[in-house]
Amino acid sequence: MTSKAPHRHPIRLGPGGEFDLIRSFLDPAAASSDLVLVGPGDDCAVIDAAPTALSTDLSVEDVHFRKAWLGPEQIGWRAAASALSDLAAVAAEPVAVLVSLAIREEDVSSGWGTRLMSGVREAAASVGAVLVGGDVSRTPGPAVVDVVAVGRARKPVLRDGARVGDEVWVSGALGAPGAALALLEAGRPLPEALRAPFARPLPRTREALWLSERADLHAMIDLSDGVAGDAAHIAAASGLAIELDVSEIPIAAGVEAAAPDREAQLALALSAGEDYELCVVAGAGVLAPLAAEFRQRFGVALTRVGRARAGEGVWSRDPAGATRRLERGGFSHFAAAQP
Amino acid sequence: MTSKAPHRHPIRLGPGGEFDLIRSFLDPAAASSDLVLVGPGDDCAVIDAAPTALSTDLSVEDVHFRKAWLGPEQIGWRAAASALSDLAAVAAEPVAVLVSLAIREEDVSSGWGTRLMSGVREAAASVGAVLVGGDVSRTPGPAVVDVVAVGRARKPVLRDGARVGDEVWVSGALGAPGAALALLEAGRPLPEALRAPFARPLPRTREALWLSERADLHAMIDLSDGVAGDAAHIAAASGLAIELDVSEIPIAAGVEAAAPDREAQLALALSAGEDYELCVVAGAGVLAPLAAEFRQRFGVALTRVGRARAGEGVWSRDPAGATRRLERGGFSHFAAAQP
């Protein structure tokens, strides 16, 4: 299925300022992939990577990012990393991205848009994906970046396979992007430890594929809204409750700069979001034997943080055994239900 | 490849106003397809339709549409039809769409966004595609809709295969959406003949597949920027010139309401765009035998409008044989090249 030669035709669009801009968005080194049969410059890209996982991630200026806080390359990287993280969440290999960009005239002429796109391409390249298409429009309003991530999901791990008695694990440590955001919003400086997790989050692509090849993963999700909110999706999809041991939640280095006490740190780790770590559910005893090699190979921890039980929703459990239902604390774009 | 049963899990997202909104976007009848292995509600959609054609189409409020001129269902239909037209342009069968929507709070609470999404779903359903995912965000600015169209391209028809001596054909008749826009911008009423082409353009999916099954198509593009600009892409990609017989360009009914003389009508037909008709290039004599059946089957004409010759660019040719180079007249988002 993947042995066809890629269709490598040079980008020959017709004349026009819009097409000059599109040309500036594309990789001068013309990155390609054997799975990409038709790259940028035609009506469609064509890829050969079935079963094909698809996810879109929308970033809006002054909602998801502020130009005062991040350079355009970082904004592009984050937008792409967020979409690529969705591929990791189903254990798909990244293949391609498409990017739609609505942008003000002045952000074109300053080169901001072209720099943003170089950040997108760099994030994609970091996990083996290439830019194969997209769209561009002027806008009179905030910049909007929509990244479409396309991968191959030979054996997708979904949200609905968790079973009562399973263990819940997370990769890495949580709360750093939330702490960075809290500091920036308060006009305070970022400690070094918070800068990279905020400006350059790493999709856990290799980690997810490595785990899915070695263990029967029952469910997985990436942590974009905070583990409390994201675990609630697994709980809802699988028809059970998830209980998180609050004393086991791994707190990222640097979080203390924004949250001095453990309670405040936990709130960031549970609810602030944008961690892009994995939350993985597997049978009891399945992941523990892999944790040491995982840490050695990827340089981040794999930590058991809870369990699935009968019931519904997400619950915290303190070391004394007291449980409390966690309200969804992740960022919600729309608090009220629409008609 | 297509015999697997679709993975039909109910949409069980966690709680939250944002997820209520997403639920309202989805089809209550849960349209599905054998090619959709995982539909909405997980980190990714998963489809099994290789080779997979992908295209995105971005619509920005007050750039691509105005709320005063179209209802939300029509805006959603148009946004989806434009992306689906890109699938037709490579002779791909539509399978799925994903939609990213940036929307103001008040457009959520009024139900405008939910109505827009019903228009997207309706356009997708009209050519056999289902909504499988997307993203939603609030925005402080204009509404932005990005539609990702996903299809199966068993034998994609690209832009780069035209050869010197080939004929250039178009489906349908041109200029109606451009005429409608001109009237609306002048505050004048729309005649009935212009309403549907403007508010409810039809992607030429079946037409493109039918032609590609019956003839060796060398190149194809859909007319989104006007045939002068779009033919320039085929000319550039194929490394030749295209000559259009201006007396053969089919003008749509109703265009005379905005453009009283033939010259002004031609300008709309050549350059106004958003026709979403097909421009097809094939060897001499290949398409003529199919034109009568095409018209009978699809209710629209298939008209020879020009030829490919050595050279570059797009040229008009009048009945006396005089030729003139056409400047790209389609809408350009960015007139000037960026740095």
Chai-1 contact restraints between the chains, C-beta under 6 A:
chainA,res_idxA,chainB,res_idxB,connection_type,confidence,min_distance_angstrom,max_distance_angstrom,comment,restraint_id
A,H9,B,D160,contact,1.0,0.0,6.0,A-B,restraint_1
A,R12,B,A236,contact,1.0,0.0,6.0,A-B,restraint_2
A,R12,B,A237,contact,1.0,0.0,6.0,A-B,restraint_3
A,L13,B,H233,contact,1.0,0.0,6.0,A-B,restraint_4
A,G14,B,A232,contact,1.0,0.0,6.0,A-B,restraint_5
A,G14,B,H233,contact,1.0,0.0,6.0,A-B,restraint_6
A,G14,B,A236,contact,1.0,0.0,6.0,A-B,restraint_7
A,P15,B,R328,contact,1.0,0.0,6.0,A-B,restraint_8
A,G16,B,R328,contact,1.0,0.0,6.0,A-B,restraint_9
A,G16,B,S332,contact,1.0,0.0,6.0,A-B,restraint_10
A,G17,B,S332,contact,1.0,0.0,6.0,A-B,restraint_11
A,G17,B,F334,contact,1.0,0.0,6.0,A-B,restraint_12
A,G17,B,A335,contact,1.0,0.0,6.0,A-B,restraint_13
A,G17,B,A336,contact,1.0,0.0,6.0,A-B,restraint_14
A,G17,B,A337,contact,1.0,0.0,6.0,A-B,restraint_15
A,E18,B,S332,contact,1.0,0.0,6.0,A-B,restraint_16
A,E18,B,H333,contact,1.0,0.0,6.0,A-B,restraint_17
A,E18,B,F334,contact,1.0,0.0,6.0,A-B,restraint_18
A,D20,B,A337,contact,1.0,0.0,6.0,A-B,restraint_19
A,L21,B,F334,contact,1.0,0.0,6.0,A-B,restraint_20
A,L21,B,Q338,contact,1.0,0.0,6.0,A-B,restraint_21
A,L37,B,P51,contact,1.0,0.0,6.0,A-B,restraint_22
A,D42,B,L158,contact,1.0,0.0,6.0,A-B,restraint_23
A,D42,B,R159,contact,1.0,0.0,6.0,A-B,restraint_24
A,D43,B,D86,contact,1.0,0.0,6.0,A-B,restraint_25
A,D43,B,A89,contact,1.0,0.0,6.0,A-B,restraint_26
A,D43,B,V90,contact,1.0,0.0,6.0,A-B,restraint_27
A,C44,B,A53,contact,1.0,0.0,6.0,A-B,restraint_28
A,C44,B,L54,contact,1.0,0.0,6.0,A-B,restraint_29
A,C44,B,S55,contact,1.0,0.0,6.0,A-B,restraint_30
A,C44,B,D86,contact,1.0,0.0,6.0,A-B,restraint_31
A,C44,B,V90,contact,1.0,0.0,6.0,A-B,restraint_32
A,A45,B,L54,contact,1.0,0.0,6.0,A-B,restraint_33
A,V46,B,P51,contact,1.0,0.0,6.0,A-B,restraint_34
A,V46,B,A53,contact,1.0,0.0,6.0,A-B,restraint_35
A,V46,B,A153,contact,1.0,0.0,6.0,A-B,restraint_36
A,V46,B,P156,contact,1.0,0.0,6.0,A-B,restraint_37
A,I47,B,T52,contact,1.0,0.0,6.0,A-B,restraint_38
A,D48,B,A50,contact,1.0,0.0,6.0,A-B,restraint_39
A,D48,B,P51,contact,1.0,0.0,6.0,A-B,restraint_40
A,A50,B,D48,contact,1.0,0.0,6.0,A-B,restraint_41
A,A50,B,A50,contact,1.0,0.0,6.0,A-B,restraint_42
A,P51,B,L37,contact,1.0,0.0,6.0,A-B,restraint_43
A,P51,B,V46,contact,1.0,0.0,6.0,A-B,restraint_44
A,P51,B,D48,contact,1.0,0.0,6.0,A-B,restraint_45
A,T52,B,I47,contact,1.0,0.0,6.0,A-B,restraint_46
A,T52,B,T52,contact,1.0,0.0,6.0,A-B,restraint_47
A,A53,B,C44,contact,1.0,0.0,6.0,A-B,restraint_48
A,A53,B,V46,contact,1.0,0.0,6.0,A-B,restraint_49
A,L54,B,C44,contact,1.0,0.0,6.0,A-B,restraint_50
A,L54,B,A45,contact,1.0,0.0,6.0,A-B,restraint_51
A,S55,B,C44,contact,1.0,0.0,6.0,A-B,restraint_52
A,T56,B,L98,contact,1.0,0.0,6.0,A-B,restraint_53
A,T56,B,S100,contact,1.0,0.0,6.0,A-B,restraint_54
A,T56,B,G134,contact,1.0,0.0,6.0,A-B,restraint_55
A,T56,B,D135,contact,1.0,0.0,6.0,A-B,restraint_56
A,D57,B,D135,contact,1.0,0.0,6.0,A-B,restraint_57
A,L58,B,S100,contact,1.0,0.0,6.0,A-B,restraint_58
A,L58,B,D135,contact,1.0,0.0,6.0,A-B,restraint_59
A,L58,B,S137,contact,1.0,0.0,6.0,A-B,restraint_60
A,V60,B,A102,contact,1.0,0.0,6.0,A-B,restraint_61
A,V60,B,S137,contact,1.0,0.0,6.0,A-B,restraint_62
A,V60,B,T139,contact,1.0,0.0,6.0,A-B,restraint_63
A,V63,B,S137,contact,1.0,0.0,6.0,A-B,restraint_64
A,D86,B,D43,contact,1.0,0.0,6.0,A-B,restraint_65
A,D86,B,C44,contact,1.0,0.0,6.0,A-B,restraint_66
A,A89,B,D43,contact,1.0,0.0,6.0,A-B,restraint_67
A,V90,B,D43,contact,1.0,0.0,6.0,A-B,restraint_68
A,V90,B,C44,contact,1.0,0.0,6.0,A-B,restraint_69
A,L98,B,T56,contact,1.0,0.0,6.0,A-B,restraint_70
A,S100,B,T56,contact,1.0,0.0,6.0,A-B,restraint_71
A,S100,B,L58,contact,1.0,0.0,6.0,A-B,restraint_72
A,S100,B,D146,contact,1.0,0.0,6.0,A-B,restraint_73
A,A102,B,V60,contact,1.0,0.0,6.0,A-B,restraint_74
A,A102,B,V144,contact,1.0,0.0,6.0,A-B,restraint_75
A,V108,B,F334,contact,1.0,0.0,6.0,A-B,restraint_76
A,V108,B,Q338,contact,1.0,0.0,6.0,A-B,restraint_77
A,S109,B,Q338,contact,1.0,0.0,6.0,A-B,restraint_78
A,G111,B,P339,contact,1.0,0.0,6.0,A-B,restraint_79
A,G134,B,T56,contact,1.0,0.0,6.0,A-B,restraint_80
A,D135,B,T56,contact,1.0,0.0,6.0,A-B,restraint_81
A,D135,B,D57,contact,1.0,0.0,6.0,A-B,restraint_82
A,D135,B,L58,contact,1.0,0.0,6.0,A-B,restraint_83
A,S137,B,L58,contact,1.0,0.0,6.0,A-B,restraint_84
A,S137,B,V60,contact,1.0,0.0,6.0,A-B,restraint_85
A,S137,B,V63,contact,1.0,0.0,6.0,A-B,restraint_86
A,S137,B,H333,contact,1.0,0.0,6.0,A-B,restraint_87
A,R138,B,H333,contact,1.0,0.0,6.0,A-B,restraint_88
A,T139,B,V60,contact,1.0,0.0,6.0,A-B,restraint_89
A,G141,B,G141,contact,1.0,0.0,6.0,A-B,restraint_90
A,G141,B,P142,contact,1.0,0.0,6.0,A-B,restraint_91
A,P142,B,G141,contact,1.0,0.0,6.0,A-B,restraint_92
A,V144,B,A102,contact,1.0,0.0,6.0,A-B,restraint_93
A,V144,B,V144,contact,1.0,0.0,6.0,A-B,restraint_94
A,D146,B,S100,contact,1.0,0.0,6.0,A-B,restraint_95
A,D146,B,D146,contact,1.0,0.0,6.0,A-B,restraint_96
A,V148,B,V148,contact,1.0,0.0,6.0,A-B,restraint_97
A,A153,B,V46,contact,1.0,0.0,6.0,A-B,restraint_98
A,P156,B,V46,contact,1.0,0.0,6.0,A-B,restraint_99
A,L158,B,D42,contact,1.0,0.0,6.0,A-B,restraint_100
A,R159,B,D42,contact,1.0,0.0,6.0,A-B,restraint_101
A,D160,B,H9,contact,1.0,0.0,6.0,A-B,restraint_102
A,A232,B,G14,contact,1.0,0.0,6.0,A-B,restraint_103
A,H233,B,L13,contact,1.0,0.0,6.0,A-B,restraint_104
A,H233,B,G14,contact,1.0,0.0,6.0,A-B,restraint_105
A,A236,B,R12,contact,1.0,0.0,6.0,A-B,restraint_106
A,A236,B,G14,contact,1.0,0.0,6.0,A-B,restraint_107
A,A237,B,R12,contact,1.0,0.0,6.0,A-B,restraint_108
A,R328,B,P15,contact,1.0,0.0,6.0,A-B,restraint_109
A,R328,B,G16,contact,1.0,0.0,6.0,A-B,restraint_110
A,S332,B,G16,contact,1.0,0.0,6.0,A-B,restraint_111
A,S332,B,G17,contact,1.0,0.0,6.0,A-B,restraint_112
A,S332,B,E18,contact,1.0,0.0,6.0,A-B,restraint_113
A,H333,B,E18,contact,1.0,0.0,6.0,A-B,restraint_114
A,H333,B,S137,contact,1.0,0.0,6.0,A-B,restraint_115
A,H333,B,R138,contact,1.0,0.0,6.0,A-B,restraint_116
A,F334,B,G17,contact,1.0,0.0,6.0,A-B,restraint_117
A,F334,B,E18,contact,1.0,0.0,6.0,A-B,restraint_118
A,F334,B,L21,contact,1.0,0.0,6.0,A-B,restraint_119
A,F334,B,V108,contact,1.0,0.0,6.0,A-B,restraint_120
A,A335,B,G17,contact,1.0,0.0,6.0,A-B,restraint_121
A,A336,B,G17,contact,1.0,0.0,6.0,A-B,restraint_122
A,A337,B,G17,contact,1.0,0.0,6.0,A-B,restraint_123
A,A337,B,D20,contact,1.0,0.0,6.0,A-B,restraint_124
A,Q338,B,L21,contact,1.0,0.0,6.0,A-B,restraint_125
A,Q338,B,S24,contact,1.0,0.0,6.0,A-B,restraint_126
A,Q338,B,V108,contact,1.0,0.0,6.0,A-B,restraint_127
A,Q338,B,S109,contact,1.0,0.0,6.0,A-B,restraint_128
A,P339,B,G111,contact,1.0,0.0,6.0,A-B,restraint_129
